[in-house]
Amino acid sequence: MQFDSFSDFIAMGGYGFYVWLSFGTCALILLGILVNSLRDTKRIMASVEQQIIREARIKKAKQEQIS
C-alpha cells in the first residue's frame, strides 16, 4: 500500500485509530514484559548471592567446629 502523504499514512485508509491502538498496546505489553523480566532477574541474582553467602558462612562454621 502506498500513501500520498504522511497524514494518509497516519489515517491508514480510515483504520488508523485501530492500527495505531493495536501497535501501541503491543508496544506497552512488550515493554511491561521487558521491565518485569529485568526486575525478576535482579531479584533472583540477589537471592542467589545471599544463598552463596549463607552457604559460605555455614561451611566456615562447620570447619570451626571440627578444629
Contacts in CASP RR format, 6 or more apart in sequence:
PFRMAT RR
TARGET T0000
AUTHOR 0000-0000-0000
METHOD contacts of the structure
MODEL  1
MQFDSFSDFIAMGGYGFYVWLSFGTCALILLGILVNSLRDTKRIMASVEQ
QIIREARIKKAKQEQIS
3 9 0 8 1.000
10 16 0 8 1.000
10 20 0 8 1.000
12 19 0 8 1.000
12 20 0 8 1.000
END
